[in-house]
Amino acid sequence: MDRIQNDASRSTVAPYSPRAARWPLVSMPVTWAEIDAAVAAQDPRMLVFTMREAVERVAERGDLFAPVLGAGATLPG
């Protein structure tokens, strides 16, 4: 559990939901490879998605969150 999200200045939202920000950003599921790449590049902006990018991403990659909703979903060790 991410207890820091309970701070009044934070918001936790469901996947594909708009986030409260100066410009509309979208909460998007990402792959572990994308997280690794952002960490390696030291660029958290690689994991930030605008509304347009979110729509394009789903069109290109499909629903990355779908496997989480199915039976047998696991996290890597």
Secondary structure by P-SEA (a helix, b strand, c coil): cccccccccbbbbccccccccccccccccccaaaaaaaaaacccccccccaaaaaaaaaaccccccccccccccccc
